[in-house]
Amino acid sequence: MYVEHVRLPLMAWSTRELAALAGTTIKTIRHYHSIGLMEEPERALNGYKRYDTNHLVRLLQIRRLRDLGMSLSQIALLDGPEEGFVDTVRALDDELAASIERQQAIRAELAPLLRHRTSADVPAGFEEVASHLSDADRAMIMVSARLFTEEFIQDIRDMSATHEKVDAEFNALPADADEETVRDLAERMAPSIRSIREEYPSVENPGLFVRGRKRDAMITVAQALVDLYNPAQLAALREVHGLLAEDPSSEERES
């Protein structure tokens, strides 16, 4: 059907003309020559390259394969048997399937971040409670998520869903709070911490849920506590620990 448009003799294309026809650049064509993806054409008497339809088809083929996601090295291997092409396409399809799965997983994590308008320091699964957590709490959870198993982190998620007045007071406790203020807060925190320990036994012995070496993990946790919470807050936590250790009911439960 194209015969009626043919007028002989036809002129060969220059590199610039070929690039324009294929929607690419002269630099790209030269690169394909240099790596052996395209054969060098014959040259006219004036030294200019003379490209024909075979070159155009090859260039369009390369462009299509590139659009499909193939690398130049993969394309270079497709000049052999047809089975080689099928294997390459199958491998590419597998890569794309894995990539789509990863992207879908990332989108699933992005959705709650957008829905709850949380910040980058909120670990996955804590988006709904992020607004009730202090900066130190979020940072501590992020460190813990790296050190402990998902079972332990799930307990942390569940605990974070419960908010009490003393939690806000602890977060607001100034670094220079006096001993009486610290002691008073610790006494009001103790019942809440006791209930948490009873409901979530993992809190009593987090070392059982460490991903790697227990000693390294617990040293990291201790350092994180010191770095993230102010001296008064740390003093309050020590007071709570002491109060619970002195609690007779605690000894009864242990026995």
N, C-alpha and C positions, 0 to 999 in steps of 0.2 A: 504493500500500500504506500510505501515511501518512494517507489521507483520513479513516479512522475516528477518528484522534486529533485532528482539527481541530475546534475549538470557536470559532465566530465570536461577537462580534468579537475579533480578536487585539490585544494591546497592543504598542506599539512598544518598542524597547529603549533604555535610557539609555546614555550613554557607558560608564559603569562596567559595566553588564550586557553590553554588546557586547564590551568588553575581556575579561571573564571567559569569555564564550562562545568567543572566538578564542584564549584563552591568551596575551594580551598585556597591555599597560598603557594606561591613559588617556593618559599622556604620549606614548606611541607613536602612538596614534590622532590626537592633536592635531598631532603632527609631520607625519603623512601628510597631514592637511588643509592644513597650512601650505605644503607643497611641491607640492600639487596631485595627490598620488597617490590621494586619496579625496575624493569630492565631499562638501560639507557637507550634512547632512540638513535636513529641515524641522524647525521648532521648534513645540513645543506652546504653548498659550496662556500657560502659566507660564514660557515662555522656554527650557525644557529641550529638548535635541536629541532627535529621534525617529528612531532607526535601524531599517531594515528588513532583509529577507533579502539584498537586493542589496548592502547595505553589508557584511554579514557575509561574503558570498561574496567580495567584493573584498578584504576584510581577510585572509581565509584564503588567497586567491590570492597576495597580497603575501608572506605568511609562507612559503608554499611556495617561491616564487621566491628569497626570502632564504635559506632553508635549502639551496637548490641552489647558493648562492654568488653570486647576482646582486647588484649594487649597486643602490641606490635610483635612481640615474641611469639604469641600464640598464633597470630595471623601468618607469620613466617613458616609455621609448621603445617599449614593447611594445604600445601601444594602436593602432598603425597596422596595415599589412597583415601577413598571416600570414608572408610572406617575412622580414619584419623580425624576427619571433620566432625563426625558424629560424636566421637569421644570428647573432643574439645568443647562442642556445644553442650554435651551432657555435663561436663565439669563446670562450665560456665553457669548452667542452669542451677546446679547444686550450690554454687557460690552465691548466686542471687537469692535462692531460697533461704540460705543461712543469713544473708544480709537482711532480707525482709523480716525474718524472725527476730533478729537483733533490734531492728528499727521499731518493730511492733512492741517489743519489750520496753524499749526506751520511751516510746509514746505512752505506754501504760504507766510508767513512772512519772512522766511529765504531766499527765492529766490531773492527778491530785495536787501537784505543785501549783498548777494554774487555777484549779478550783478553789484552793484555800489560800492562794496568793502568798505562799511561804517563801522563805529565803533559801540560799544555797547550802546552809548549814543544817538543814532538816533532813535526817536520814529517811529512807524509804519506809513507809508505814506509819510515820509519826506526823503526817501532814495535818490530820484532824485535831491533834492536841497541841500543835506547835505554838499556837497563840498563848497557851497557858504555861509554856516553858520559858525559863530565863535563858539568856545567851549561854550561861555556864552549863545549864542543863542540856541544851541542844548539843553543845560541844562535847559534853561528857558522854552523851548517847552515841554520838558519831564515833568517838574513840572506842566505846564499848562494842559497837556493832562490828568493829574490825577485830576485836580480841575474843569475843564470846560467840557461842553457837546461837543459831536462830531460836532454839528453845528458850534460852535465857533472855534474848532480846524480845521475844514475844511476851514474856512476863513483864519486862520493862514497859512495853506498849500498854499492856493491861493496867499496870500500876499508874501510868501517866494519864490514863483516862479519868482517874479519880482526883478531884481537886478539893483541897480543904483550905480554910482560912490560914492555917499555920504555914502552908506552903508559900503563900504570898508573903507572909511575914518573914519567913526564912530568906526568900529571894530579896526582900527589901532591907534585910539586916545590914546596917552599916559596918564598915571594917573596924571602926573605933568604938563599937558598942561595949558598954561596961559589963562586968561579970554578972551583975544581978539581972540585967536584961537578957544576957545569953542564957543564964540558968533558967529564967522564967520561960523563955521560948522553948528550951530543951524539954522542960517538964510538960509543956503542952504538946510537943511533938512526939514524945515517947509513946503515948497510947496509939497514935496513928502508925508509927513505925512498928510497934508490936503487932498490930493487926496485919500489916503488910507481911511481916515475917511469918505469921501464922498461915496466911493465905498463899504466900509464894515462898516455899522452902528454899528455892534456888538462891534467894537473897542471903540466906544464912551461910551458904558455902558456894560462892560463885566460882571458886577454883575448879569445881567439877565440870564446869561448862566452858572452859578455856579451849580455844582452837589449837593453840600451839603449846609452848612451854609455860607451865603454870607460874613459875617464878618470874619470868620476864613480863608476863601479862599483869601480874599483881603489882609489880614495881611500876609499870606504866600507869596503871589505875591510880596508884598512890601519888605519883608525880602529877598526873592530870588533876587530881583533887586539889593539890597544893597550888597549882598554877591557875585553876579556874575559879576557885572559891576564896573569898577573903578570910582573914584570920578569925574574925568573929563567927562566921559561918562554920569554919572548921572546928572552932571551939564548941559550938553548939552541937555538932555531930558527935564530938567526943563525949560531951555531957550525956547525950541520948544513949550512946553505947554504954556508958557507965551506969546510967539509971536502969537500963534493961538488964545489965549483968547483975545488979543488986536485987532485981525483982524476984521474990520467992516463987511466984507463979511460973517464972521462966525456968527455975531449977526443977519444979515439978514436971513441966512439960518435957524437959531433957531427960528426966529419970523415967 
